[in-house]
Amino acid sequence: GIPSANGFPAANGALPAFGPGDFSTAPPAANGGFKPEDAEGVAVNYEPPRVGLQNTNNTCYMNSFIQSLFMTNRFVNRIFAFDLHLKKNPSKVDREDFDSGLKIVGMLQKQVAKMAITRFPHTDIWELLQVFPEHYRSGEQQDVTETIRFVFDMLGGYDQPLIREVFAGELSEKTVCQVCGSVKSRPETFSDLVLSVPKEEEVMRAGAMPTTQALLDKRLRFEYLDEDNLVFCDQCQQNQRVGKWCEIVSPPAHLCICLSRFAYDPQAGGLSKEKTPVQVDGTLQIGPFTYELYHVIVHTGKTATSGHYYAIGRRSEPNGEGPGRWVTMDDSQLKDADLSLLSGGCSEKQKDDN
C-alpha cells in the first residue's frame, strides 16, 4: 500500500539526540579571517525560523517532506558535514546514482541554509527540483512516501552515515515452525515502518478507534499463519504451518511510520483510499524507548489519485521549556496548528484529511 501520512517521532533517553543547543559558532580570527582550527566552539541557543514553501507546479508533496527534514535537528546538523561516497567496485548505475546524489546533497544543503536564514515568510524549492528526475518537475503530483524513499536512497541509504544515523533502524522478521519449533530470522534495515489501517466497517464492529501505538503493536505481534500461508521449513524440508512476529533489534534515532491507506480496489480497477480515522499518539513506545511526535504529513482528498499534501509539526527538539509550538505548513501558508485532527476527531470539512 501507499501511505498517506508519515510520523517522524524523535527518540528520548537511551539514544543520542541532537538538540538546538548543539548549533555552535566561533569568534573571528584576529586577522579578520575565520580559522575554525584556532577557535573553540561556543554553544548558542538558536532555533531556525519557520518558513513556508511556495507550491511550484504541484509540489505540495515535496514541500511537506522538505519541511519534515528542516524540522529534524539531527538531520540539519549532519547534512552540512555529510560527504557522499562512491561504492567500492561501482557499476555504471552506481556511478550515475552517485553523480545524482552529489547534486541532491549540494542542493539540500543550499535549501536548508536558505530556509534557516531567510527573512521572508516563505521561499521556494525551485533550484532543488532541477536536480531531481524529470517526473518530479512535470507538474504531476507524486506519492510523498515514494519521494522520501527515493531521496534517502540518493543520500546513500543505510550504507552511509547521514540516513543511517538519523532515520535507519534494524528489525528481524521471524517465523517458528509449528512442527519442529525451529526459528528462522530475516534481518532487515528500515527507514520507515508501514502500518496497515483497518477498514471503517472493521472499526465500527470493534467499537474503538485505532491508534498509532495499537497499529504498531499489531505490526510486531506474534500470530499464527493459516494453511493457505505455509512456509518452507529447512529443518523439516517441507512446507509447514508457522507462527510469525517482528522484532525491532535496533530502534532508529528518528522513527518514520507510514499509515497505509491506499490499496488496490479490484471492483474499481484502481487505487482506493481508506479514510478510517486514526488517533496519532503523542508518544510511541518500543520496548524501553519512548518516541515523541513532532511531524505529520497529511493527505487531503477524496481519492488515492487526487488531492493535496500539507504538514503539521514542530521542531524535533524545541528550544526552552515545553513541547514547542505546533504549526500547520500548507505550502507557503503557516498558521498555528489545530491538533484535533491528530486525535482522530475532525469536522465534516476535514473528513478527507488523513
N, C-alpha and C positions, 0 to 999 in steps of 0.2 A: 504494500500500500504506500501511498504518498502522504506524508504528514502534512497537517495544516497548521500545527502550532509547535513551537520549539521553545523549551525552557532551558535557561542557562544558569543553574544554581551554582554557587561557589562554596567550596568545602571549608568548614571551620575545624579548628582543633589540630588533629594529628598531621594533616597535610600542610606544607608551606603555602602561604598565601601572600600575594603581592599587595601591599597597602598603599594608600595615597602618600603616606609619609616617606615612601621609598623613592619618589621622584627626588632627584638631587640636582644641585647646581654647585658651582665653584667660583671663587673670586678670580678676576682677570689677572694675568701676569703683569709684573711691574713695567715691562716694556710696552704694554698695551696689547700684546698678543696673548691669546689663551693657550696655555700649556697644561693639558689635563694631567700629565705626569708630575707636575710641580704643585698641583692643587689638591687639597683634601676636600672630599665631597661634603656638602652641608645639606642635611635634610630640610626640606621645606614643606609646609602644609599647603599643597597645591591640588586643586581639583579642576580638571578640564571643564570647559563650558558645555552647556547643552546646545546643540546646533541642529537645525533642520537640514534636510537634503532635498533639493528640487527633484521632482519627477521628470526624468529625461527620457521621454518616449517609452512609457510603461515600465519604469524601473523601480516600482514600489517594492518588489521582492528583494532587489539588491540593496535598496536604501535601508530596509528593515534589517538585513543581515549586517551591513556595514555598521549600523548603529549598535548592534549586539557586540561586534568586535571592539568598537570605540568605548563601550561601557565596561569592557573587561580589562581591568587594570593590568592584570598579569600579561595579557596579550600586548597591550600598548607598550609596556615596559620592554618586552622582548623583541618586538618587530624591528626596532631601530638598530639593535645589535645583531640581528639574525643574518647569517650568510648561508645562502642555499648552496649545497654541494652536489656535484655530479656523481651519480652512482659509479661504482667500480665496474669496469668492463661494460660500458654502456652500449646499448643498441641504438639504432638510428632514432627510434621512437623516444628512447630515454633522453637523447640529446635534444630532440625537438621539445619535449616536455620541460627540460631544464632551461632552455632558452626562453620558453613562455613563462616559466616560473620566475626567472630572474626579473622579467618585465613586470609581472604582477607584484612581486615583493617590493620592487622600487616604487611602483605607483601606490601600493598600500601604505608604504612609509610616508609618501607625499600626502596622501589623502588624510591619514591620521594627524599628521602635523598641521595640515590646513584646517581641520576641524578643531584642533586644540588651541590654535592661536587666532582664529578669525574673530573680528569684532562685529561681524554681521550676524543677524538672526538665523541665516541659512546659507548654505553653499551648495555645491553640486558634485556629481561623480563622473562628469563627462570625460575627463582625462583618463580616469581609471578604466572606464569602459572600453577605451581604444585599444587596450592590451588584452582584452577578452576575445574569445572566438566570435565570429560574425553573428551567430544566433542570439547572443546577449545584446547585440546592438540593433537587432532587426525590428524592434518595436513589438515583438511577440512576448507576452509575459511568460516567464519561466517559473518552474517549481522552486521554491526557496530552499527546500531540503537538498535537492539535487545540486543547486548552486553552492550551498555550503560544502557539500562533499567534494565538488569539483575544485573549489578554492583550496580546501585543505590538502587535496592531492597535489595541487600546483605548488603549495608551500612545503612540499617534501613529505607530507603524510606522517605516518608513525615513525619513519626511518630517521627523521631529522628533528632537532630539539624543539622547534617552535610549537608545532602541534602536539608533539609527544608530551611536553611539559605543561601544556595548558589544558588540552581537551581529551587526550588519549587515556584509556584505561585498558585493563586486561580482564577478560572473562573466560570461563570454561563451560562449554556445553557438555553435559554428562548424561550418559544412559547406563542403566543397570539391567542386565538380563534377568528376567523373572524365572528362569530355569536354573542357571548355574550361579547367578549372583555376580558375575564378572562386570566390572565397571569400565566403560570406555569414555575417554575425555577428548574433547576437541577444543584446544585453546584458540583464542581469537582476540585481536586488538580492535578496539572500537573507539569512535569519536562521538557516536550518538547511540542511544537505545530507542528502538521503535516499540511503542506500546499500542496494542490494539484497542480501539474504542468500541464498546458494545453497541448493538443496535438499540434504538429508543424503546422498542417493544420489550426487549430483554430487561432494560432498566425499569420499565413500568411494572413488569412481573416481579422483579426483585424488590421494588419499593424503596430503593435507596440510590442516590446519585453517586456515580463513580468518582473517585478521587485519583489524583496522580499517584499518591502513595499506594493505594489499593491496586491500581493497574501495574505499577512497578513490582509489587509483591507477587502479583499473579504471573508476571513475566519470569520471575525467578523460582516460583513454587514447583514442588515435585508433583508430577501427575503420571498416571498410567496411560499408555497408548493402547488403543483397541486393536483387534485383529486385522483391521484394514491398514494399519501402520506398523507392520512388523519390521524389525531391524536385524541385519545380519550380525550374528554373534561370532566373534573369532574363536572363542573357546568351544562353542557347540558346533561350529561350522555349518550353521543353517540359520534361516530367519526365525526370530523368536519375538515374543511379546516383551516389551521393556517398559521401565519407568524412566522418565527424563526430568531433568531440572537444570538450572543455570546457576553458576557461582561467579560472583564478581571477585576476582582474585586480587586485582589492584585497582581501586577506585581512581577515577581521574581527579585532577585538581578542580576542574570545572566540568560539570555534568550536563550534557545536552540530551534532552529527551524529546522524542517526536511522537505526537499523538496521531496515529494512523487513521485518518478519516476518509480517505479516498480509496475506493475499491471498484473492481470491475463488476458491472451490472449486466448479466447475460441477457436479460429481457430488453434493456435499453441499447445493448450493444456498445457500451462505452463506460466511462468512469462515472460513478455516483459519489455524492458526498454525504457522510453520516454526520448529522448535526446534534447528536446526543450531548447535552450539557455535561461538562466535566469540571469538578472543583479542582483548581490548580492550587495545590497546597503551598503555603509559605515556606515550609521546610520539608525536606525528604530525608529519610533515614535509610542508610545502607550499612548494616552491621553497626559498628561503633561510630560511623561517620555521619555527621549532620550537614546537609546542604541547604543553603538559604537561597530562595528565589530572588533573581534580580533582573531578569529579562524574559519577555514572552513575545513571540511573533504570532500575529493573529491573521487568519484568512477570513475575509468577509465576502460572502457571495452565495447565491442560491445553488450553484452547481460547481462541479470539480473543474470545469474548463473555463470559468469566468470569475471575475471578482477582483479583489484588491487586497494588498497586504499592508498592515501597519504594525507598530510595535508599542509595547508598554514596558517601561523599565526604569532602572536607577543604576548608579554606579555599583560595580561589584563589591567594592569596599569603600563605602562613603566616608567623607571627612566628618570629624566632630562626633557628636552624640546622636543616637537614634539611627533608624534604618535608612535614612536618606529620602530624598524627595522623588516620588514616582511621577513619571512624565509619559504622556501619550505622544509618540513620534509618528505622525502621519505625513510622510514626505516632508515638505518644508514647514508644516504646521506643528508647533509644540504647544501643549497645554497640560495642566495638572491632570493626572490620571484618575479616572473613575474605576476603582478596583472591584466593583460589584461583578464585572464580567468574569474575573478570576475565581470568584466564589461559586460560579455556576448559575448565579441569578442574573438575568438580563431582561431588558424590556423587549416588547414586541419588535421594536426597531432594530434591536441587536441580535435577534434570533439566528441570523446567518453569520454572526461573528464568532468564529470558533478557533 
